[in-house]
């Protein structure tokens, strides 16, 4: 049995949930999200408009795995439509800075040229300081994907710790050359 899958998802007052055919539509103050739920594998019940319960029709090794994952996806969509998700990135290095130019994020990361990162639809990026970025959205997957793409533009260097990192991320530094 899936420990996560058994737990019902509570629906806040501001969120509207509609399940028709095999698409679950979740709409809240911050945004809308639709998820595909396979009706051959799962029974999805909306209890009095206050809770969502997802149960598999038959329990085997494959459905156990999918049960917890689908429950987590639904829960993330409900939380995202009410509270939203955010990640904070830090640019560590001499001369590393960021600026917003319209729908693009202009990054100076120590290369001979600036990097213009196209901000996807549904994501909001705020440059708090020149070296701090705040990525917010109602979609948890989208926030993580954008943060990951920005982090790969300048990976963390293991000797001085320069690069793009998440706030609070621990960097294992290597020891330099000795005489």
MDAnalysis code that builds the backbone (N, CA, C; Angstrom):
import MDAnalysis as mda
import numpy as np

u = mda.Universe.empty(537, n_residues=179, atom_resindex=np.repeat(np.arange(179), 3), trajectory=True)
u.add_TopologyAttr("name", ["N", "CA", "C"] * 179)
u.add_TopologyAttr("resid", np.arange(1, 180))
u.add_TopologyAttr("resname", ["UNK", "UNK", "UNK", "UNK", "UNK", "UNK", "UNK", "UNK", "UNK", "UNK", "UNK", "UNK", "UNK", "UNK", "UNK", "UNK", "UNK", "UNK", "UNK", "UNK", "UNK", "UNK", "UNK", "UNK", "UNK", "UNK", "UNK", "UNK", "UNK", "UNK", "UNK", "UNK", "UNK", "UNK", "UNK", "UNK", "UNK", "UNK", "UNK", "UNK", "UNK", "UNK", "UNK", "UNK", "UNK", "UNK", "UNK", "UNK", "UNK", "UNK", "UNK", "UNK", "UNK", "UNK", "UNK", "UNK", "UNK", "UNK", "UNK", "UNK", "UNK", "UNK", "UNK", "UNK", "UNK", "UNK", "UNK", "UNK", "UNK", "UNK", "UNK", "UNK", "UNK", "UNK", "UNK", "UNK", "UNK", "UNK", "UNK", "UNK", "UNK", "UNK", "UNK", "UNK", "UNK", "UNK", "UNK", "UNK", "UNK", "UNK", "UNK", "UNK", "UNK", "UNK", "UNK", "UNK", "UNK", "UNK", "UNK", "UNK", "UNK", "UNK", "UNK", "UNK", "UNK", "UNK", "UNK", "UNK", "UNK", "UNK", "UNK", "UNK", "UNK", "UNK", "UNK", "UNK", "UNK", "UNK", "UNK", "UNK", "UNK", "UNK", "UNK", "UNK", "UNK", "UNK", "UNK", "UNK", "UNK", "UNK", "UNK", "UNK", "UNK", "UNK", "UNK", "UNK", "UNK", "UNK", "UNK", "UNK", "UNK", "UNK", "UNK", "UNK", "UNK", "UNK", "UNK", "UNK", "UNK", "UNK", "UNK", "UNK", "UNK", "UNK", "UNK", "UNK", "UNK", "UNK", "UNK", "UNK", "UNK", "UNK", "UNK", "UNK", "UNK", "UNK", "UNK", "UNK", "UNK", "UNK", "UNK", "UNK", "UNK", "UNK", "UNK", "UNK", "UNK", "UNK", "UNK"])
u.atoms.positions = np.array([
    [0.840, -1.188, 0.000],
    [0.000, 0.000, 0.000],
    [0.882, 1.246, 0.000],
    [0.437, 2.250, -0.715],
    [1.165, 3.507, -0.772],
    [0.813, 4.350, 0.444],
    [1.846, 4.748, 1.217],
    [1.601, 5.568, 2.400],
    [1.120, 6.954, 2.014],
    [1.705, 7.513, 0.962],
    [1.324, 8.854, 0.518],
    [-0.029, 8.814, -0.177],
    [-0.267, 7.808, -1.003],
    [-1.494, 7.713, -1.780],
    [-2.751, 7.599, -0.936],
    [-2.656, 7.014, 0.258],
    [-3.821, 6.822, 1.123],
    [-4.386, 8.134, 1.653],
    [-3.526, 9.141, 1.812],
    [-3.926, 10.401, 2.442],
    [-4.798, 11.207, 1.477],
    [-5.953, 11.652, 1.949],
    [-6.831, 12.498, 1.139],
    [-6.264, 13.909, 1.044],
    [-6.552, 14.595, -0.056],
    [-6.072, 15.950, -0.282],
    [-7.199, 16.913, 0.068],
    [-6.933, 17.826, 1.005],
    [-7.965, 18.806, 1.372],
    [-7.930, 19.965, 0.375],
    [-9.120, 20.430, -0.001],
    [-9.245, 21.509, -0.976],
    [-9.559, 22.795, -0.225],
    [-8.727, 23.851, -0.364],
    [-9.037, 25.137, 0.265],
    [-10.288, 25.771, -0.349],
    [-10.853, 26.766, 0.341],
    [-12.103, 27.390, -0.092],
    [-11.992, 28.088, -1.439],
    [-10.840, 28.678, -1.738],
    [-10.676, 29.475, -2.953],
    [-10.458, 28.630, -4.208],
    [-10.249, 27.328, -4.049],
    [-9.893, 26.464, -5.178],
    [-11.122, 25.738, -5.717],
    [-11.237, 25.696, -7.055],
    [-12.304, 24.968, -7.726],
    [-11.691, 23.742, -8.389],
    [-12.262, 22.557, -8.121],
    [-11.765, 21.312, -8.704],
    [-12.891, 20.658, -9.492],
    [-12.602, 20.327, -10.773],
    [-13.583, 19.679, -11.636],
    [-12.912, 18.480, -12.287],
    [-13.602, 17.313, -12.226],
    [-13.084, 16.103, -12.861],
    [-14.076, 15.648, -13.913],
    [-13.657, 15.712, -15.181],
    [-14.517, 15.248, -16.266],
    [-13.699, 14.355, -17.191],
    [-14.295, 13.213, -17.562],
    [-13.641, 12.169, -18.370],
    [-12.347, 11.751, -17.690],
    [-11.184, 12.124, -18.223],
    [-9.939, 11.727, -17.557],
    [-9.060, 12.935, -17.239],
    [-9.654, 14.142, -17.234],
    [-8.888, 15.355, -16.961],
    [-9.380, 15.993, -15.668],
    [-8.441, 16.243, -14.749],
    [-8.732, 16.928, -13.488],
    [-8.288, 18.377, -13.637],
    [-9.243, 19.313, -13.528],
    [-8.936, 20.733, -13.676],
    [-8.968, 21.384, -12.298],
    [-7.865, 22.048, -11.946],
    [-7.739, 22.730, -10.664],
    [-7.539, 24.213, -10.954],
    [-8.423, 25.037, -10.376],
    [-8.365, 26.474, -10.637],
    [-8.380, 27.215, -9.314],
    [-7.403, 28.115, -9.135],
    [-7.305, 28.892, -7.912],
    [-6.969, 30.335, -8.219],
    [-6.729, 31.139, -7.185],
    [-6.446, 32.562, -7.410],
    [-5.141, 32.829, -8.161],
    [-4.151, 31.931, -8.057],
    [-2.871, 32.160, -8.718],
    [-2.781, 31.565, -10.117],
    [-3.593, 30.553, -10.432],
    [-3.525, 29.969, -11.771],
    [-4.345, 28.707, -11.912],
    [-4.306, 28.158, -13.140],
    [-5.040, 26.936, -13.461],
    [-4.060, 25.848, -13.850],
    [-4.439, 24.610, -13.537],
    [-3.626, 23.469, -13.956],
    [-4.567, 22.317, -14.263],
    [-4.260, 21.578, -15.318],
    [-5.054, 20.386, -15.634],
    [-4.133, 19.180, -15.675],
    [-4.594, 18.078, -15.079],
    [-3.813, 16.848, -14.982],
    [-4.593, 15.698, -15.608],
    [-3.878, 14.819, -16.295],
    [-4.494, 13.620, -16.864],
    [-4.432, 12.501, -15.829],
    [-5.573, 11.946, -15.495],
    [-5.667, 10.810, -14.577],
    [-6.240, 9.651, -15.379],
    [-5.565, 8.511, -15.395],
    [-6.016, 7.358, -16.172],
    [-7.188, 6.682, -15.448],
    [-8.403, 6.716, -16.031],
    [-9.572, 6.141, -15.347],
    [-9.555, 4.609, -15.306],
    [-8.706, 3.974, -16.125],
    [-8.606, 2.513, -16.095],
    [-7.804, 2.033, -14.888],
    [-6.934, 2.898, -14.364],
    [-6.076, 2.515, -13.238],
    [-6.618, 3.055, -11.912],
    [-7.147, 4.305, -11.915],
    [-7.518, 4.969, -10.664],
    [-8.989, 5.378, -10.611],
    [-9.544, 5.357, -9.401],
    [-10.844, 5.963, -9.096],
    [-10.552, 7.276, -8.391],
    [-11.090, 8.373, -8.903],
    [-10.881, 9.677, -8.286],
    [-12.223, 10.188, -7.781],
    [-12.314, 10.477, -6.485],
    [-13.551, 10.968, -5.882],
    [-13.326, 12.337, -5.271],
    [-14.264, 13.261, -5.546],
    [-14.248, 14.569, -4.896],
    [-15.347, 14.527, -3.838],
    [-14.939, 14.576, -2.574],
    [-15.863, 14.401, -1.459],
    [-16.350, 15.771, -0.979],
    [-17.628, 16.096, -1.229],
    [-18.291, 17.330, -0.793],
    [-17.549, 18.609, -1.217],
    [-16.724, 18.543, -2.231],
    [-15.971, 19.715, -2.677],
    [-14.900, 20.154, -1.702],
    [-14.595, 19.297, -0.704],
    [-13.617, 19.657, 0.315],
    [-12.400, 18.734, 0.328],
    [-12.533, 17.539, -0.257],
    [-11.424, 16.585, -0.272],
    [-11.381, 15.831, -1.585],
    [-10.166, 15.442, -1.977],
    [-9.972, 14.592, -3.156],
    [-9.365, 13.287, -2.664],
    [-9.960, 12.168, -3.089],
    [-9.429, 10.848, -2.744],
    [-9.099, 10.129, -4.038],
    [-7.901, 9.552, -4.101],
    [-7.505, 8.779, -5.281],
    [-7.170, 7.362, -4.816],
    [-7.769, 6.376, -5.468],
    [-7.564, 4.967, -5.112],
    [-7.364, 4.150, -6.379],
    [-6.459, 3.174, -6.355],
    [-6.290, 2.310, -7.531],
    [-7.393, 1.259, -7.598],
    [-7.724, 0.836, -8.821],
    [-8.753, -0.197, -8.990],
    [-8.202, -1.561, -8.615],
    [-6.961, -1.840, -9.020],
    [-6.286, -3.075, -8.601],
    [-4.916, -2.702, -8.062],
    [-4.478, -3.411, -7.035],
    [-3.189, -3.082, -6.436],
    [-2.155, -4.099, -6.898],
    [-1.188, -3.622, -7.684],
    [-0.029, -4.421, -8.050],
    [1.201, -3.516, -7.986],
    [2.352, -4.046, -8.353],
    [3.604, -3.310, -8.212],
    [3.595, -1.989, -8.988],
    [3.053, -1.988, -10.197],
    [3.050, -0.796, -11.036],
    [2.095, 0.270, -10.502],
    [0.890, -0.121, -10.096],
    [-0.082, 0.868, -9.625],
    [0.318, 1.462, -8.268],
    [1.049, 0.712, -7.450],
    [1.527, 1.242, -6.177],
    [2.428, 2.448, -6.412],
    [3.329, 2.320, -7.394],
    [4.239, 3.410, -7.715],
    [3.483, 4.627, -8.242],
    [2.563, 4.393, -9.146],
    [1.822, 5.487, -9.770],
    [0.854, 6.169, -8.800],
    [0.367, 5.427, -7.820],
    [-0.605, 5.938, -6.869],
    [-0.040, 7.127, -6.084],
    [1.098, 6.939, -5.462],
    [1.721, 8.009, -4.677],
    [2.134, 9.185, -5.537],
    [2.632, 8.908, -6.743],
    [3.071, 9.974, -7.631],
    [1.886, 10.848, -8.071],
    [0.786, 10.207, -8.475],
    [-0.391, 10.963, -8.912],
    [-0.987, 11.778, -7.774],
    [-0.999, 11.222, -6.577],
    [-1.504, 11.955, -5.413],
    [-0.637, 13.178, -5.154],
    [0.690, 13.041, -5.273],
    [1.604, 14.161, -5.066],
    [1.426, 15.236, -6.129],
    [1.219, 14.833, -7.373],
    [1.008, 15.806, -8.452],
    [-0.261, 16.621, -8.224],
    [-1.321, 15.945, -7.792],
    [-2.588, 16.641, -7.520],
    [-2.404, 17.603, -6.338],
    [-1.743, 17.142, -5.285],
    [-1.507, 17.960, -4.100],
    [-0.668, 19.193, -4.439],
    [0.384, 19.010, -5.251],
    [1.228, 20.140, -5.652],
    [0.439, 21.160, -6.461],
    [-0.475, 20.698, -7.310],
    [-1.292, 21.612, -8.113],
    [-2.256, 22.401, -7.227],
    [-2.830, 21.752, -6.207],
    [-3.750, 22.435, -5.290],
    [-3.000, 23.482, -4.472],
    [-1.844, 23.122, -3.924],
    [-1.052, 24.067, -3.124],
    [-0.559, 25.222, -3.998],
    [-0.114, 24.912, -5.214],
    [0.393, 25.943, -6.121],
    [-0.659, 26.937, -6.539],
    [-1.911, 26.499, -6.682],
    [-2.968, 27.415, -7.102],
    [-3.377, 28.370, -5.988],
    [-3.033, 28.035, -4.727],
    [-3.369, 28.911, -3.601],
    [-2.141, 29.717, -3.138],
    [-1.042, 29.027, -2.831],
    [0.137, 29.688, -2.267],
    [1.202, 29.997, -3.314],
    [1.382, 29.101, -4.278],
    [2.449, 29.263, -5.257],
    [3.753, 28.674, -4.731],
    [4.734, 28.618, -5.595],
    [6.050, 28.090, -5.244],
    [7.121, 29.104, -5.615],
    [8.227, 29.079, -4.874],
    [9.321, 29.989, -5.183],
    [10.662, 29.345, -4.882],
    [11.663, 29.775, -5.645],
    [13.049, 29.385, -5.399],
    [13.883, 30.642, -5.495],
    [14.903, 30.734, -4.647],
    [15.796, 31.883, -4.633],
    [17.170, 31.412, -5.092],
    [17.713, 32.075, -6.120],
    [19.038, 31.751, -6.635],
    [20.003, 32.873, -6.304],
    [21.252, 32.499, -6.032],
    [22.297, 33.474, -5.745],
    [23.383, 33.360, -6.803],
    [23.894, 34.504, -7.261],
    [25.015, 34.541, -8.188],
    [26.251, 34.881, -7.366],
    [27.192, 33.945, -7.266],
    [28.375, 34.137, -6.440],
    [29.588, 34.225, -7.354],
    [30.251, 35.362, -7.335],
    [31.443, 35.563, -8.144],
    [31.638, 37.040, -8.425],
    [32.864, 37.429, -8.715],
    [33.177, 38.827, -8.984],
    [32.595, 39.219, -10.336],
    [31.764, 40.250, -10.350],
    [31.181, 40.741, -11.590],
    [29.956, 39.977, -12.054],
    [29.493, 39.016, -11.273],
    [28.287, 38.264, -11.654],
    [27.066, 39.095, -11.266],
    [26.197, 39.370, -12.234],
    [24.970, 40.112, -11.916],
    [23.857, 39.769, -12.875],
    [22.656, 40.135, -12.467],
    [21.464, 39.860, -13.261],
    [20.619, 41.122, -13.368],
    [19.882, 41.229, -14.489],
    [18.967, 42.352, -14.695],
    [17.834, 41.884, -15.596],
    [16.657, 42.457, -15.388],
    [15.503, 42.137, -16.222],
    [15.404, 43.131, -17.367],
    [15.207, 42.608, -18.584],
    [14.990, 43.462, -19.759],
    [13.763, 42.934, -20.481],
    [12.596, 43.464, -20.116],
    [11.354, 43.008, -20.732],
    [11.037, 41.587, -20.312],
    [10.924, 40.683, -21.294],
    [10.628, 39.274, -21.021],
    [11.896, 38.425, -20.989],
    [13.047, 39.076, -20.848],
    [14.317, 38.355, -20.808],
    [15.074, 38.695, -19.539],
    [15.831, 37.712, -19.075],
    [16.707, 37.892, -17.924],
    [18.124, 38.002, -18.462],
    [18.767, 39.145, -18.234],
    [20.124, 39.374, -18.717],
    [21.096, 38.985, -17.610],
    [21.958, 38.007, -17.887],
    [22.900, 37.499, -16.890],
    [24.332, 37.756, -17.330],
    [25.140, 38.285, -16.427],
    [26.574, 38.432, -16.656],
    [27.255, 37.452, -15.716],
    [27.801, 36.387, -16.273],
    [28.335, 35.290, -15.456],
    [29.814, 35.022, -15.717],
    [30.565, 36.051, -16.049],
    [32.001, 35.888, -16.209],
    [32.438, 35.428, -17.587],
    [31.508, 35.288, -18.509],
    [31.868, 34.946, -19.884],
    [32.188, 36.237, -20.635],
    [32.676, 36.139, -21.874],
    [32.993, 37.316, -22.677],
    [31.733, 37.994, -23.210],
    [30.569, 37.360, -23.014],
    [29.308, 37.892, -23.518],
    [28.229, 37.757, -22.440],
    [27.172, 38.549, -22.570],
    [26.020, 38.431, -21.674],
    [25.140, 37.279, -22.147],
    [24.407, 36.685, -21.215],
    [23.469, 35.614, -21.541],
    [22.054, 36.155, -21.361],
    [21.245, 36.067, -22.409],
    [19.841, 36.470, -22.329],
    [18.988, 35.224, -22.186],
    [18.360, 35.066, -21.028],
    [17.526, 33.906, -20.736],
    [16.070, 34.281, -20.945],
    [15.398, 33.585, -21.858],
    [13.985, 33.832, -22.149],
    [13.128, 33.282, -21.000],
    [12.312, 34.140, -20.375],
    [11.473, 33.719, -19.253],
    [10.215, 33.060, -19.810],
    [9.946, 31.793, -19.447],
    [8.747, 31.120, -19.957],
    [7.456, 31.717, -19.394],
    [6.355, 31.455, -20.103],
    [5.055, 31.956, -19.681],
    [4.613, 31.249, -18.398],
    [4.055, 31.988, -17.470],
    [3.593, 31.416, -16.208],
    [4.614, 31.514, -15.097],
    [5.823, 32.013, -15.402],
    [6.876, 32.148, -14.398],
    [7.192, 33.632, -14.232],
    [7.374, 34.050, -12.982],
    [7.740, 35.429, -12.704],
    [9.106, 35.425, -12.028],
    [10.034, 36.209, -12.576],
    [11.371, 36.319, -11.989],
    [11.564, 37.751, -11.513],
    [11.995, 37.888, -10.261],
    [12.257, 39.194, -9.671],
    [13.733, 39.241, -9.292],
    [14.420, 40.313, -9.709],
    [15.817, 40.512, -9.321],
    [15.799, 41.381, -8.071],
    [16.033, 40.764, -6.899],
    [15.973, 41.502, -5.643],
    [17.206, 42.388, -5.470],
    [18.374, 41.784, -5.598],
    [19.626, 42.533, -5.661],
    [20.200, 42.171, -7.022],
    [21.358, 42.665, -7.344],
    [21.963, 42.285, -8.621],
    [22.426, 40.832, -8.603],
    [22.586, 40.282, -7.410],
    [23.098, 38.911, -7.310],
    [22.068, 37.931, -6.750],
    [20.819, 38.346, -6.592],
    [19.789, 37.468, -6.038],
    [18.565, 37.465, -6.948],
    [18.123, 36.263, -7.329],
    [16.939, 36.099, -8.176],
    [15.873, 35.345, -7.398],
    [14.618, 35.755, -7.554],
    [13.504, 35.022, -6.951],
    [12.585, 34.551, -8.077],
    [12.439, 33.227, -8.203],
    [11.613, 32.628, -9.248],
    [10.322, 32.163, -8.593],
    [9.161, 32.655, -9.086],
    [7.873, 32.274, -8.513],
    [6.908, 31.844, -9.606],
    [6.034, 30.893, -9.260],
    [4.989, 30.423, -10.157],
    [4.020, 29.564, -9.364],
    [2.886, 29.227, -9.991],
    [1.928, 28.319, -9.360],
    [2.254, 26.867, -9.680],
    [3.152, 26.635, -10.641],
    [3.511, 25.286, -11.081],
    [4.871, 24.903, -10.508],
    [4.901, 23.912, -9.621],
    [6.131, 23.501, -8.950],
    [7.170, 22.989, -9.940],
    [6.724, 22.223, -10.928],
    [7.642, 21.655, -11.913],
    [8.301, 22.761, -12.739],
    [7.541, 23.777, -13.101],
    [8.053, 24.878, -13.915],
    [9.088, 25.690, -13.148],
    [8.856, 25.925, -11.857],
    [9.809, 26.663, -11.025],
    [11.126, 25.907, -10.950],
    [11.054, 24.600, -10.710],
    [12.264, 23.785, -10.620],
    [13.015, 23.721, -11.935],
    [12.274, 23.637, -13.044],
    [12.901, 23.546, -14.361],
    [13.638, 24.841, -14.711],
    [13.009, 25.996, -14.457],
    [13.642, 27.281, -14.757],
    [14.873, 27.478, -13.879],
    [14.765, 27.157, -12.585],
    [15.901, 27.287, -11.674],
    [17.047, 26.390, -12.125],
    [16.735, 25.181, -12.552],
    [17.750, 24.238, -13.012],
    [18.453, 24.743, -14.268],
    [17.677, 25.297, -15.220],
    [18.274, 25.826, -16.450],
    [19.206, 26.998, -16.163],
    [18.807, 27.891, -15.245],
    [19.651, 29.029, -14.900],
    [20.919, 28.555, -14.195],
    [20.787, 27.543, -13.328],
    [21.956, 27.012, -12.616],
    [22.967, 26.366, -13.565],
    [22.493, 25.770, -14.672],
    [23.427, 25.122, -15.602],
    [24.183, 26.137, -16.461],
    [23.755, 27.403, -16.484],
    [24.476, 28.410, -17.258],
    [25.864, 28.675, -16.690],
    [26.010, 28.558, -15.368],
    [27.327, 28.653, -14.737],
    [27.325, 27.730, -13.524],
    [27.855, 26.526, -13.709],
    [27.875, 25.542, -12.626],
    [28.849, 25.978, -11.532],
    [28.628, 25.481, -10.339],
    [29.439, 25.872, -9.193],
    [30.828, 25.266, -9.320],
    [31.822, 26.128, -9.181],
    [33.212, 25.723, -9.300],
    [33.676, 25.211, -7.925],
    [34.335, 24.039, -7.848],
    [34.588, 23.403, -6.547],
    [35.710, 24.017, -5.708],
    [36.532, 24.920, -6.247],
    [37.650, 25.456, -5.479],
    [37.298, 26.755, -4.755],
    [36.620, 27.666, -5.431],
    [36.238, 28.927, -4.789],
    [34.744, 29.014, -4.511],
    [33.949, 28.144, -5.123],
    [32.507, 28.156, -4.908],
    [31.774, 29.174, -5.755],
    [32.409, 29.627, -6.857],
    [31.769, 30.606, -7.737],
    [30.763, 29.919, -8.650],
    [29.680, 30.627, -8.978],
    [28.667, 30.078, -9.871],
    [27.269, 30.460, -9.422],
    [26.281, 29.804, -10.010],
    [24.879, 30.058, -9.665],
    [24.413, 28.927, -8.764],
    [23.862, 29.280, -7.592],
    [23.398, 28.275, -6.636],
    [22.079, 28.693, -6.013],
    [21.386, 27.698, -5.438],
    [20.178, 27.999, -4.681],
    [20.574, 28.532, -3.319],
    [19.702, 29.341, -2.760],
    [19.985, 29.899, -1.439],
    [20.016, 28.763, -0.420],
    [21.078, 28.724, 0.360],
    [21.212, 27.692, 1.383],
    [21.803, 26.391, 0.888],
    [22.166, 26.305, -0.392],
    [22.735, 25.066, -0.938],
    [24.151, 24.888, -0.414],
    [24.468, 23.694, 0.038],
    [25.792, 23.406, 0.571],
    [26.726, 23.024, -0.572],
    [27.911, 23.657, -0.594],
    [28.901, 23.361, -1.629],
    [30.090, 22.668, -0.977],
    [30.444, 21.500, -1.490],
    [31.607, 20.782, -1.013],
    [32.818, 21.338, -1.751],
    [33.680, 22.070, -1.030],
    [34.835, 22.694, -1.656],
    [36.035, 21.772, -1.585],
    [36.839, 21.808, -2.670],
    [38.062, 21.031, -2.706],
    [39.223, 21.876, -2.179],
    [40.249, 21.183, -1.704],
    [41.420, 21.865, -1.227],
    [42.325, 22.182, -2.412],
    [42.939, 23.357, -2.409],
    [43.802, 23.765, -3.513],
    [45.144, 23.044, -3.501],
    [45.989, 23.388, -4.495],
    [47.313, 22.765, -4.616],
    [48.233, 23.255, -3.510],
    [49.046, 22.340, -2.961],
    [49.987, 22.703, -1.886],
    [51.401, 22.718, -2.432],
    [52.255, 23.490, -1.766],
    [53.666, 23.562, -2.186],
    [54.457, 22.430, -1.593],
])
